[in-house]
Amino acid sequence: MAIEVTTIEKEIHFMPKDGKKEIILPYPDGMTSSEAQVFYSKQYPELTTAVVEGPTVKAGKAVYKFKTSVGTKG
């Protein structure tokens, strides 16, 4: 019995504050999930307070979910 090594692609999924459509981002090579969160927070500021969940494997891809807190202060 031979062992087969395969690579798995990673993706980041998150729902922006407008809640219209989930955004799927490519996972930056060589980064941890926390580093990827900081990397994408420049474009999506709501990721600065997001919680990282995962990965879960779906359709041969490792999917990380960035869960943002939706709400108001006060």
Helices and strands as residue ranges (DSSP letters): E 9-14, E 23-26, H 33-41, G 45-49, E 51-58, E 61-67
